[in-house]
Amino acid sequence: MSVLTYELDGHVGLLTLNRPDSRNSLNPELIVRLTQIWEQVKEDPNVRVVVLTGAGDSTFCSGFDLGTTIPLITGTREPADEFEEAIKADRDLLRRATLVGHDIGIPIVAAVNGHAIAGGMELLLACDLRVVAQGVKLGLSEVALGLIPGMGGTALLRRHLPSALAMEMLLCAKPIISDDLAESGLFNRLVPASETLTTALDIAQTVASNAPLAVQAARQVVRKSADLEESKALLLETEAGEALTQTEDATEGPLAFMEKRQPKFHGR
């Protein structure tokens, strides 16, 4: 059984972490294959949005596998196969798999159908839009293991949650139930577990129906301007907007509106 599945429906990719018996934890093989599929998606112009979810009905992702990946990282065990050898040779695979400093250039929608703990929570944070099931646990447990969240959790959590909530999640190392974070701004939708994937796919289809170059540009401006002073952020926005005026899609959009029809965007 593949530890990772990928399907493409039109312009929407569906990526599923497929280790339900191990709470979709990130073992070395899954890390390597996740890195590979992100690169594949990045190079495929037909993919406009990706939905990321976990197999099964209990856990989205429980983070790095405590029996294989963590001992490999801490040096308490030697590599046992090609995937473990790859991680030992290139620790950046961990960061690329969890999208830390590695942007694939298109929106990712998280369909958090179950608990998201440790690296699973960091994967959630790496996504642009988030649909979360009611009653699931969200948390960063690393300090209870003598570590810190090292795939973006420590550095980036404060950007997504108020300071007090972020500190509670980081320092107490205890999960918070998703319902208690409904007003925090951490996610876009809180839905029954059975509706998580369909809701995420609906959002993804909506995003994919828009002009892809405009979607990508808007996303990049938001991401890159987060730490810029206002004048530089506005300049970044202006440059992106000017570049888009030269595209075919920028002609097609207004024309379709005037002709009262659906636009046909081609990403050009």
Contacts in CASP RR format, 6 or more apart in sequence:
PFRMAT RR
TARGET T0000
AUTHOR 0000-0000-0000
METHOD contacts of the structure
MODEL  1
MSVLTYELDGHVGLLTLNRPDSRNSLNPELIVRLTQIWEQVKEDPNVRVV
VLTGAGDSTFCSGFDLGTTIPLITGTREPADEFEEAIKADRDLLRRATLV
GHDIGIPIVAAVNGHAIAGGMELLLACDLRVVAQGVKLGLSEVALGLIPG
MGGTALLRRHLPSALAMEMLLCAKPIISDDLAESGLFNRLVPASETLTTA
LDIAQTVASNAPLAVQAARQVVRKSADLEESKALLLETEAGEALTQTEDA
TEGPLAFMEKRQPKFHGR
1 18 0 8 1.000
2 18 0 8 1.000
2 33 0 8 1.000
3 17 0 8 1.000
3 18 0 8 1.000
3 19 0 8 1.000
3 27 0 8 1.000
3 29 0 8 1.000
3 30 0 8 1.000
3 33 0 8 1.000
4 15 0 8 1.000
4 16 0 8 1.000
4 17 0 8 1.000
4 18 0 8 1.000
4 30 0 8 1.000
4 33 0 8 1.000
4 34 0 8 1.000
4 37 0 8 1.000
5 14 0 8 1.000
5 15 0 8 1.000
5 16 0 8 1.000
5 18 0 8 1.000
5 55 0 8 1.000
6 13 0 8 1.000
6 14 0 8 1.000
6 15 0 8 1.000
6 16 0 8 1.000
6 37 0 8 1.000
6 40 0 8 1.000
7 13 0 8 1.000
7 14 0 8 1.000
8 14 0 8 1.000
8 46 0 8 1.000
8 47 0 8 1.000
10 46 0 8 1.000
10 208 0 8 1.000
11 46 0 8 1.000
11 47 0 8 1.000
11 48 0 8 1.000
11 49 0 8 1.000
11 208 0 8 1.000
11 212 0 8 1.000
12 47 0 8 1.000
12 48 0 8 1.000
12 49 0 8 1.000
12 50 0 8 1.000
12 51 0 8 1.000
12 201 0 8 1.000
12 204 0 8 1.000
12 205 0 8 1.000
12 208 0 8 1.000
13 41 0 8 1.000
13 47 0 8 1.000
13 49 0 8 1.000
13 50 0 8 1.000
13 51 0 8 1.000
13 204 0 8 1.000
14 50 0 8 1.000
14 51 0 8 1.000
14 53 0 8 1.000
14 201 0 8 1.000
15 37 0 8 1.000
15 41 0 8 1.000
15 50 0 8 1.000
15 51 0 8 1.000
15 52 0 8 1.000
15 53 0 8 1.000
16 53 0 8 1.000
16 54 0 8 1.000
16 55 0 8 1.000
17 24 0 8 1.000
17 26 0 8 1.000
17 30 0 8 1.000
17 34 0 8 1.000
17 52 0 8 1.000
17 53 0 8 1.000
17 54 0 8 1.000
17 55 0 8 1.000
17 60 0 8 1.000
17 61 0 8 1.000
18 24 0 8 1.000
18 54 0 8 1.000
18 55 0 8 1.000
19 25 0 8 1.000
19 27 0 8 1.000
19 30 0 8 1.000
19 55 0 8 1.000
20 54 0 8 1.000
20 55 0 8 1.000
20 56 0 8 1.000
20 58 0 8 1.000
20 59 0 8 1.000
22 62 0 8 1.000
22 65 0 8 1.000
23 58 0 8 1.000
23 59 0 8 1.000
23 61 0 8 1.000
23 62 0 8 1.000
23 115 0 8 1.000
24 54 0 8 1.000
24 55 0 8 1.000
24 56 0 8 1.000
24 59 0 8 1.000
24 60 0 8 1.000
24 61 0 8 1.000
24 62 0 8 1.000
25 61 0 8 1.000
25 62 0 8 1.000
25 63 0 8 1.000
25 64 0 8 1.000
25 65 0 8 1.000
25 66 0 8 1.000
25 69 0 8 1.000
26 34 0 8 1.000
26 61 0 8 1.000
26 63 0 8 1.000
26 64 0 8 1.000
26 65 0 8 1.000
26 69 0 8 1.000
26 97 0 8 1.000
26 98 0 8 1.000
26 119 0 8 1.000
26 120 0 8 1.000
27 65 0 8 1.000
27 68 0 8 1.000
27 69 0 8 1.000
27 83 0 8 1.000
28 65 0 8 1.000
28 68 0 8 1.000
28 69 0 8 1.000
28 72 0 8 1.000
28 81 0 8 1.000
28 83 0 8 1.000
28 84 0 8 1.000
28 86 0 8 1.000
28 87 0 8 1.000
29 81 0 8 1.000
29 83 0 8 1.000
30 97 0 8 1.000
31 64 0 8 1.000
31 69 0 8 1.000
31 83 0 8 1.000
31 87 0 8 1.000
31 93 0 8 1.000
31 94 0 8 1.000
31 97 0 8 1.000
32 83 0 8 1.000
32 86 0 8 1.000
32 87 0 8 1.000
32 93 0 8 1.000
32 97 0 8 1.000
34 97 0 8 1.000
35 93 0 8 1.000
35 96 0 8 1.000
35 97 0 8 1.000
38 96 0 8 1.000
38 97 0 8 1.000
38 99 0 8 1.000
38 102 0 8 1.000
38 104 0 8 1.000
41 47 0 8 1.000
41 50 0 8 1.000
41 104 0 8 1.000
41 106 0 8 1.000
42 104 0 8 1.000
42 105 0 8 1.000
42 106 0 8 1.000
45 267 0 8 1.000
47 106 0 8 1.000
48 106 0 8 1.000
48 107 0 8 1.000
48 207 0 8 1.000
48 208 0 8 1.000
48 212 0 8 1.000
48 215 0 8 1.000
49 106 0 8 1.000
49 107 0 8 1.000
49 108 0 8 1.000
49 109 0 8 1.000
49 204 0 8 1.000
49 205 0 8 1.000
49 207 0 8 1.000
49 208 0 8 1.000
50 104 0 8 1.000
50 106 0 8 1.000
50 107 0 8 1.000
50 108 0 8 1.000
50 109 0 8 1.000
50 204 0 8 1.000
51 108 0 8 1.000
51 109 0 8 1.000
51 110 0 8 1.000
51 111 0 8 1.000
51 197 0 8 1.000
51 200 0 8 1.000
51 201 0 8 1.000
51 204 0 8 1.000
52 108 0 8 1.000
52 109 0 8 1.000
52 110 0 8 1.000
52 111 0 8 1.000
52 123 0 8 1.000
52 127 0 8 1.000
53 60 0 8 1.000
53 110 0 8 1.000
53 111 0 8 1.000
53 112 0 8 1.000
53 113 0 8 1.000
53 196 0 8 1.000
53 197 0 8 1.000
53 200 0 8 1.000
54 60 0 8 1.000
54 61 0 8 1.000
54 111 0 8 1.000
54 113 0 8 1.000
54 114 0 8 1.000
56 113 0 8 1.000
57 113 0 8 1.000
57 114 0 8 1.000
57 193 0 8 1.000
58 114 0 8 1.000
58 115 0 8 1.000
59 114 0 8 1.000
59 115 0 8 1.000
59 116 0 8 1.000
59 117 0 8 1.000
60 110 0 8 1.000
60 111 0 8 1.000
60 112 0 8 1.000
60 113 0 8 1.000
60 114 0 8 1.000
60 115 0 8 1.000
60 116 0 8 1.000
60 120 0 8 1.000
60 123 0 8 1.000
60 124 0 8 1.000
60 136 0 8 1.000
61 116 0 8 1.000
61 117 0 8 1.000
61 119 0 8 1.000
61 120 0 8 1.000
61 123 0 8 1.000
62 115 0 8 1.000
62 117 0 8 1.000
62 118 0 8 1.000
62 119 0 8 1.000
62 120 0 8 1.000
63 117 0 8 1.000
63 118 0 8 1.000
63 119 0 8 1.000
63 120 0 8 1.000
63 121 0 8 1.000
63 122 0 8 1.000
63 123 0 8 1.000
64 70 0 8 1.000
64 73 0 8 1.000
64 94 0 8 1.000
64 118 0 8 1.000
64 119 0 8 1.000
68 77 0 8 1.000
68 84 0 8 1.000
69 87 0 8 1.000
70 145 0 8 1.000
71 77 0 8 1.000
72 79 0 8 1.000
72 84 0 8 1.000
72 87 0 8 1.000
72 88 0 8 1.000
73 87 0 8 1.000
73 91 0 8 1.000
73 94 0 8 1.000
79 85 0 8 1.000
79 87 0 8 1.000
79 88 0 8 1.000
86 93 0 8 1.000
87 93 0 8 1.000
87 94 0 8 1.000
94 100 0 8 1.000
94 151 0 8 1.000
95 101 0 8 1.000
95 102 0 8 1.000
95 151 0 8 1.000
96 102 0 8 1.000
98 119 0 8 1.000
98 122 0 8 1.000
98 123 0 8 1.000
98 126 0 8 1.000
98 151 0 8 1.000
98 152 0 8 1.000
99 108 0 8 1.000
99 123 0 8 1.000
99 126 0 8 1.000
100 122 0 8 1.000
100 126 0 8 1.000
100 150 0 8 1.000
100 151 0 8 1.000
100 152 0 8 1.000
103 223 0 8 1.000
105 216 0 8 1.000
105 219 0 8 1.000
105 220 0 8 1.000
106 212 0 8 1.000
106 215 0 8 1.000
106 216 0 8 1.000
106 219 0 8 1.000
107 128 0 8 1.000
107 129 0 8 1.000
107 204 0 8 1.000
107 207 0 8 1.000
107 215 0 8 1.000
107 219 0 8 1.000
108 126 0 8 1.000
108 127 0 8 1.000
108 128 0 8 1.000
108 129 0 8 1.000
109 127 0 8 1.000
109 128 0 8 1.000
109 129 0 8 1.000
109 130 0 8 1.000
109 131 0 8 1.000
109 200 0 8 1.000
109 203 0 8 1.000
109 204 0 8 1.000
109 207 0 8 1.000
110 123 0 8 1.000
110 124 0 8 1.000
110 127 0 8 1.000
110 129 0 8 1.000
110 130 0 8 1.000
110 131 0 8 1.000
110 132 0 8 1.000
110 187 0 8 1.000
110 200 0 8 1.000
111 131 0 8 1.000
111 196 0 8 1.000
111 197 0 8 1.000
111 199 0 8 1.000
111 200 0 8 1.000
111 201 0 8 1.000
112 124 0 8 1.000
112 130 0 8 1.000
112 131 0 8 1.000
112 132 0 8 1.000
112 133 0 8 1.000
112 136 0 8 1.000
112 138 0 8 1.000
112 178 0 8 1.000
112 187 0 8 1.000
112 196 0 8 1.000
113 133 0 8 1.000
113 136 0 8 1.000
113 193 0 8 1.000
113 196 0 8 1.000
113 197 0 8 1.000
114 133 0 8 1.000
114 136 0 8 1.000
114 193 0 8 1.000
114 196 0 8 1.000
115 136 0 8 1.000
115 137 0 8 1.000
115 138 0 8 1.000
115 175 0 8 1.000
116 123 0 8 1.000
116 124 0 8 1.000
116 132 0 8 1.000
116 136 0 8 1.000
116 137 0 8 1.000
116 138 0 8 1.000
116 139 0 8 1.000
117 137 0 8 1.000
117 138 0 8 1.000
117 139 0 8 1.000
117 140 0 8 1.000
117 141 0 8 1.000
117 175 0 8 1.000
118 139 0 8 1.000
118 140 0 8 1.000
118 141 0 8 1.000
118 142 0 8 1.000
118 149 0 8 1.000
119 140 0 8 1.000
119 149 0 8 1.000
119 151 0 8 1.000
121 138 0 8 1.000
121 139 0 8 1.000
121 140 0 8 1.000
121 149 0 8 1.000
121 153 0 8 1.000
122 140 0 8 1.000
122 149 0 8 1.000
122 150 0 8 1.000
122 151 0 8 1.000
122 152 0 8 1.000
122 153 0 8 1.000
124 130 0 8 1.000
124 132 0 8 1.000
124 138 0 8 1.000
124 187 0 8 1.000
125 152 0 8 1.000
125 153 0 8 1.000
125 156 0 8 1.000
125 157 0 8 1.000
125 160 0 8 1.000
126 152 0 8 1.000
128 219 0 8 1.000
129 188 0 8 1.000
129 200 0 8 1.000
129 203 0 8 1.000
129 207 0 8 1.000
130 186 0 8 1.000
130 187 0 8 1.000
130 188 0 8 1.000
130 189 0 8 1.000
131 187 0 8 1.000
131 188 0 8 1.000
131 189 0 8 1.000
131 191 0 8 1.000
131 196 0 8 1.000
131 199 0 8 1.000
131 200 0 8 1.000
131 203 0 8 1.000
132 138 0 8 1.000
132 178 0 8 1.000
132 186 0 8 1.000
132 187 0 8 1.000
132 189 0 8 1.000
132 190 0 8 1.000
132 191 0 8 1.000
132 196 0 8 1.000
133 178 0 8 1.000
133 190 0 8 1.000
133 191 0 8 1.000
133 192 0 8 1.000
133 193 0 8 1.000
133 196 0 8 1.000
134 178 0 8 1.000
134 179 0 8 1.000
134 190 0 8 1.000
134 191 0 8 1.000
134 192 0 8 1.000
134 193 0 8 1.000
135 177 0 8 1.000
135 178 0 8 1.000
135 179 0 8 1.000
135 193 0 8 1.000
136 177 0 8 1.000
136 178 0 8 1.000
136 193 0 8 1.000
137 175 0 8 1.000
137 176 0 8 1.000
137 177 0 8 1.000
137 178 0 8 1.000
138 169 0 8 1.000
138 175 0 8 1.000
138 176 0 8 1.000
138 177 0 8 1.000
138 178 0 8 1.000
138 181 0 8 1.000
138 186 0 8 1.000
139 169 0 8 1.000
139 174 0 8 1.000
139 175 0 8 1.000
139 176 0 8 1.000
140 149 0 8 1.000
140 153 0 8 1.000
140 154 0 8 1.000
140 157 0 8 1.000
140 169 0 8 1.000
140 170 0 8 1.000
140 173 0 8 1.000
141 173 0 8 1.000
141 174 0 8 1.000
141 175 0 8 1.000
142 148 0 8 1.000
142 149 0 8 1.000
142 150 0 8 1.000
142 173 0 8 1.000
143 170 0 8 1.000
143 171 0 8 1.000
143 173 0 8 1.000
144 173 0 8 1.000
148 154 0 8 1.000
148 170 0 8 1.000
149 157 0 8 1.000
149 170 0 8 1.000
153 170 0 8 1.000
154 170 0 8 1.000
157 166 0 8 1.000
157 169 0 8 1.000
157 170 0 8 1.000
158 166 0 8 1.000
159 226 0 8 1.000
160 166 0 8 1.000
160 185 0 8 1.000
160 186 0 8 1.000
161 169 0 8 1.000
161 181 0 8 1.000
161 184 0 8 1.000
161 185 0 8 1.000
161 186 0 8 1.000
162 184 0 8 1.000
165 176 0 8 1.000
165 181 0 8 1.000
165 184 0 8 1.000
168 176 0 8 1.000
169 175 0 8 1.000
169 176 0 8 1.000
178 187 0 8 1.000
178 190 0 8 1.000
179 190 0 8 1.000
181 187 0 8 1.000
182 190 0 8 1.000
188 203 0 8 1.000
189 199 0 8 1.000
189 203 0 8 1.000
191 199 0 8 1.000
207 215 0 8 1.000
210 265 0 8 1.000
211 247 0 8 1.000
211 249 0 8 1.000
211 250 0 8 1.000
211 252 0 8 1.000
211 253 0 8 1.000
211 263 0 8 1.000
211 265 0 8 1.000
211 267 0 8 1.000
212 249 0 8 1.000
212 265 0 8 1.000
212 267 0 8 1.000
213 244 0 8 1.000
213 247 0 8 1.000
213 249 0 8 1.000
213 267 0 8 1.000
213 268 0 8 1.000
214 244 0 8 1.000
214 249 0 8 1.000
214 250 0 8 1.000
217 240 0 8 1.000
217 241 0 8 1.000
217 243 0 8 1.000
217 244 0 8 1.000
218 240 0 8 1.000
220 240 0 8 1.000
221 233 0 8 1.000
221 236 0 8 1.000
221 237 0 8 1.000
221 240 0 8 1.000
224 236 0 8 1.000
225 232 0 8 1.000
225 233 0 8 1.000
225 236 0 8 1.000
225 237 0 8 1.000
228 236 0 8 1.000
244 250 0 8 1.000
247 267 0 8 1.000
247 268 0 8 1.000
248 266 0 8 1.000
248 267 0 8 1.000
248 268 0 8 1.000
249 263 0 8 1.000
249 265 0 8 1.000
249 266 0 8 1.000
249 267 0 8 1.000
249 268 0 8 1.000
252 263 0 8 1.000
252 264 0 8 1.000
252 265 0 8 1.000
252 266 0 8 1.000
253 263 0 8 1.000
253 265 0 8 1.000
255 263 0 8 1.000
256 262 0 8 1.000
256 263 0 8 1.000
256 264 0 8 1.000
257 263 0 8 1.000
END
